[in-house]
Structure formats: structure tokens, C-alpha cells
């Protein structure tokens, strides 16, 4: 009886030690994650300070760019209309008549702060992804590390490509449509500057996030949640969803503008299928080698 009690005591001490070790390991991981996040925050803060130095350029050339009739997108639209008159004159924007006002005492100062912070965040996304990669890298196997070496570069390129696409294609046409849209001719459109900034940032950052679809599929395929067979089988439903997203993002009524947005999304979906198929192929090859050995 005494031996059983002694054994139970030893077992409870061992289990307690294991739970303490697991708890310490968990807090160690939290501490490591905190350090990575602090480094990322420091870089974003530094880039935000740089953005403050270029505030005039950011506001006059970048943020207010889609409201300027000489914006690159509108000039290219006029050239496209001249080359292909059959598409109509809707793409040749030569005048944007809209009044943008500020209605709060500290409104412009707050807008300057928020715009610089967002600029610092956008520029700092590649480094943030790099810190995330450094955090998860120790938990990966050697083969997984090799297959994921280009993760940071790939995700950063997709994000920046999405931001540029949203800024130069989606935001200008959407802003032009919303500025000129009226329910009744007697209602004059006057917009607040925070509403304008929110629209530009939402369309731009939203497109950058949407362009991360291949990265999401890559992770889900690695986890075994997503397969290329599933994506090919539901391609028609994905096509309908992409067209709905394109119709919502581009409020213009013409199908040509909607297809400008939809075509890159179709391309991203097909790229995701290729990525998932490649991961599945490597998994099957690794399993075959394992059972063969």
C-alpha cells in the first residue's frame, strides 16, 4: 500500500513537472513573438516618421492623385479611347468636379497622422512578413523550410502588386463614379476629406489583401485543408464569386471596367490551383519515398 502511494506521488510530481515545462515553453513562445512584433512595430514607426517628412508629396501626389484629371489612369483611359473609339468616352476623364471639405477642428491634423501611419504600415509589410517568417521558421522541418524560402518575397510582391492595382485601377474609376453619381440633379455632392481618404485606403488595401489568395492557398494546402481537386471542382462557383466581388468593388455599370478587376482575380485563382497541385505532388512523392524505404 505504501509503495502504491509512493509511486502515485512520484507520478504526480512527474506530471506536474511536465505541465510546468509546457507552461514555460508556451510563455517562452509568447516572449519570442513579442520580440518579433516589437521589432516590426519599430520599423513601421521609423517608416511612419519618414512619411511625415514627405507629407506634402503623399497628400498632393498620392492621396489626392485619383481626384486629379491628369492622373495616370485617366490619361491612359483617354489614350485607350483614342485607339479604340468603340469602347466609348467613359474612360476619358478630363474633368472631376467635386468639393471636398473638412468638418472637424482637428480633422486635417488627424488625417495627416492616420495617412502617415498607413503609409508606414504599407511600406513595412515586407518586414512584418519577414518577422512572422522568423517566428514560425524554427517550428518547420528542414524540407518545409526549403520549400518555403521564398514566402516573404512572394507574399510581399503579391501585396504590393495588389496595392498598386487597387490604387491605379480600382480606386480612380470608383472615385470618379461616386463623385459624379447623383440620385437627383438637385442634390449636390460635397464630400468630407475623411470619407475620401477612407475610400482610397479601403479600395487600395482591400485589393492588396485580396491578392494574398495564393499565399492563403499555399498555407491551407500545406495543412492539408485545401486540394487542387476541390478548387477545380468548384471553379464555376469561384468564378461567380469573383464576378460578384468585381461588381461590388467597381461601382461603374459597364462590364469592361468590371472585367479589368475580374481578370487578375481569375489569374490569382488559377495560380492558387497550380500552387496547391505542386504541394500535393511533393507530398505524394514524399509519401512514396517513405513507404518505399
N, C-alpha and C positions, 0 to 999 in steps of 0.2 A: 504493500500500500504506500509505504514511504517512498519506494523507488518510483512509483507512478506519479506521485506529487512532485518529486524532484524533476522527472522528465517533463512534466507539464510546465513547470516553472522555467526550465531551460528552453522549451519550445516557445513559450510566451515571450521570453527575452529575445530570442532569435527573430520572432515575427515583429516585435517592437523595433528591433534594430533595422529590419528590412523596411518597415514603414517610415522610420526616421530617415533612412538613406534615400528612399524615394522622395520624401518630402523635401529634403535638402537638394536633391537633384532638380526637382521642379523649381524651387526658388533660385537655384543656380541658373537655370534656363531663363527665368524671368529677368534676372540681373543682366545676363548677356544680351537679351532682347532690348532691355532698357538702354544699354550702352550703344547698341546699333541705332536705336531710334534717336538718341541724343545726338549722335554724330550726324544723322540725316537732318535733324532739326537745325543743327549748327550750320550745315551747308545751305539749307533753304533760307535761313536768316541772313547769311552772308550774301546770297544772291538777291534777296529782298532789298538789302542795303544798296547793292549795285543798281537795282531797278529804280530806287529813289533818286539816284544820280541822273538817270535817264528818263525822269518822269515826263518831261515835255515831249520827248520823242515817242514814248509809249502811248501818251494820250493823243497827240495830234496825228501821228502817223499810223499807229496800230489800232488803238481802240476806236477812234473816230474815223478810221480809214473806210470801213464799209458804208459810211454816210456821205463820203466824198464822191461826186460823179466821175472824178478822174482815177478812181480806184482801179487797180489792175484787172479785176474781174469784169468790171463794166467796160473797160477799153477792149478787152478780149471779146466780150459779147458783141460790141459794135463791129469789130473786125470779122467775127463769125457771121454776123448778119449780112455784112457786105459780100462775103464769099458765097453764102447760101441764103439768098433772099427768101426762099420758100419757107424758112422756119419762122418768119415774121419779125416784127420790130420790137417784140417784148424784151429781147435780150440786149438791145442797145439802149442803155440807160445814160441819158445826158443831163438829167436834172432830178434832184432829190429835194423836194420841198417839204421840210419838216422842222418844227420848232421843238427844241429840247431844252427843258428848264430844270432848275434846281429849286426845291421847295422847302429845304431844311437849312437852318443856320450853319450847322457843321457838316452839311451834306457833301460839299466838294472835298473837304479835308478827309472825311471818312472814305469817299470814293478813291482818293489818292492812296490812302493806306491799303484798302482792300485790293486795288488793282496791282499795286507793287507786291503785295503778298502773293497774289495769284500768279504774277509773273515769276516770282522766285520759286513758287511751287512747281510750275510747268517746267522751268529750266532745271529744277532739281530732281525731277522724276527719274532720270537715268541713275543718279547717285543713290536715290532711295531704293530703287530696284537692286542696285549693287549691294547695299547693306542688307536687304532681305535675302539676297543670294548668299552672302557671307554667313547669315544666321542659320539657314537651312542646309548649307553645304556639308557641315560635319555629320549630319544625320543620313547622308546619302552614301550608297555603296560606290565603289570605285567606277564601276561601269555606268552607274547613273550620273556620276559627276562628269564623266567624259561625254555622255550623250546630251548633257545639259549645259555644256560650257558656253554656248552662245546665247543663253537665256536672256541675260541682261541686255546685250546688244540688240537681239531680235525684238524683245518687248519694248525697248526704248525707241527703236526705229518705227515700229508699228504705232506707238503712241504719238510720236512727233508727226508722222505721216497723217494720222487721223486729225491731229490739231490743225495742221496746215490745210488739209482738205476741208475741214469744217469752217476754217476762217476764210478761205478763198472761194469756196463754192457754196456751202450751205448758208452761212451767216449773211453774205451780201444779198442773195436773192430773197431770203426770208425777211430780212430787214426792209428791203425795198417794197416787198409785197405788203407787209404790215403797216408801213408808213403811209402807203397810198390807198389802203383798203378803208372803205367807209360804208357804213350801213345806210346812212342818209347824207346827202350832199350838204345839209345844214349843220352837220356835226364836224367841227374842226379837230384834226388830230394834233394834240400837243402832248409830248411825252416827257416824263421825268428822266433825268440822267441815270438814276439807279435802275430804272426799268430797262433802259437801253443797254447799260453795262451788263445787267443780269442776262438779257437775251443773247448778247455776244458771247459771254462766258459759258452759258448753258449749251449753246449750239456747238461751240468750239471744243470745250472739254468733253461734252457728251459724245461727240464723234471720236475723240481720242480714246475714250473708254470703250466704245463700240469696236474700234479697231483692235482691241485686245482679245477678240474672239479666238484667233488661233492659239494664243497663249493659254486661254482657259481650256480649250480643247486638248492642248498638249498635257496640261496638268491632269485633267479628267481621264485622259487616255492612259497616262502613267498609273493612275489609281485603279484602272480597270472599269471605271464607271461609263466611259464613252467608247464606242466602237465605230469603225468606218461603215460597217454593215447597217447599223442603226441610223447613221447620218444619211447614207444613200437611200435607205428605205423611206425616210421622212423628208426627202429633198423637196417634194412638192409643197409640204406644209411649211417648210423653211422659206420657200420662195414666196408664198403668200404673206408670211410674217415679215419678210424683208420689204415687200412692196408696201405693206401697211406702215412699217417704220419710215420708209422713204416718203410716203404720202403725208405722214404726221410732221416729219422734220422739215419738209419743203411745202409750205402752205400755198404755193402757187398752183394754179389749176392745170397748167399744161403738162402733158405726160413726158415731154423731153427733159424738163428740169428734174422730174421725179426719177427718171432713168439715170441721170447723171449721179444721183445719190445711190440708186439701187445697184448699179453695175459694180462698183467697188465692194459692196456688201456681198453680192453673189460671188465675186472673186475671193473674198475672205472665207466664205463658207466652203468653197471648193478647196482652198488652201488648207483649211482645217481638216477636211476629209483626207487629203494627202498626208498630213502630219499624223493623224490618227492611224492611218493604214501603215505608215512607216514604223510607228511604235509597236503596232500589233505584229508586224513582220519580225521585228527584232525580238519580241517576246517569244514568239513561236520558235524562232531559231535557237534562242537560249534554252527553251524547254527541251527541244530536240537534242541539243548537245548534252544537256543534263541527263536525260534518260539513256542516251547512247553511252555515256561514260559509266 
